Amino acid sequence: MKEKKTKAKSLPDDFELILDKSHKSDDKYILRLYVTGSTSRSVLAIKNLRKICEEYLAGRYELEVIDLYQKPSLAKGDQIIAAPTLIKKLPLPFRRIIGDMSNKEKVLLGLDLRVL
């Protein structure tokens, strides 16, 4: 009896690139950044997030910056316990990123723009 040889299919070298493209490139991102006044951390978070959004989501995002000193009642709705906090409402899944957004890889992972 002859043995059948099975050939294992190899994954393409750019497998990660394929996974990155699995998200629709026309998805609209709805983001909320909660900050506390014009502190240095708040200003840095806004600056860092805008830079990331322009680089990776140009024309495909809405960013609402909410000052918790001006609108403290909004913190309860999104369960904000620290600031700055970024909320990704759309596309799903819902994500929450805390910090000044200076860790670009962490932000990209949180926005589902990178895979592990």
Sequence and secondary structure as in RCSB ss.txt:
>XXXX:A:sequence
MKEKKTKAKSLPDDFELILDKSHKSDDKYILRLYVTGSTSRSVLAIKNLRKICEEYLAGRYELEVIDLYQKPSLA
KGDQIIAAPTLIKKLPLPFRRIIGDMSNKEKVLLGLDLRVL
>XXXX:A:secstr
            TTHHHHHHTTS TT  EEEEEEE TT HHHHHHHHHHHHHHHHHSTTSEEEEEEETTT THHH
HHTT  SSSEEEEEESSS EEEES S  HHHHHHHTTSS  
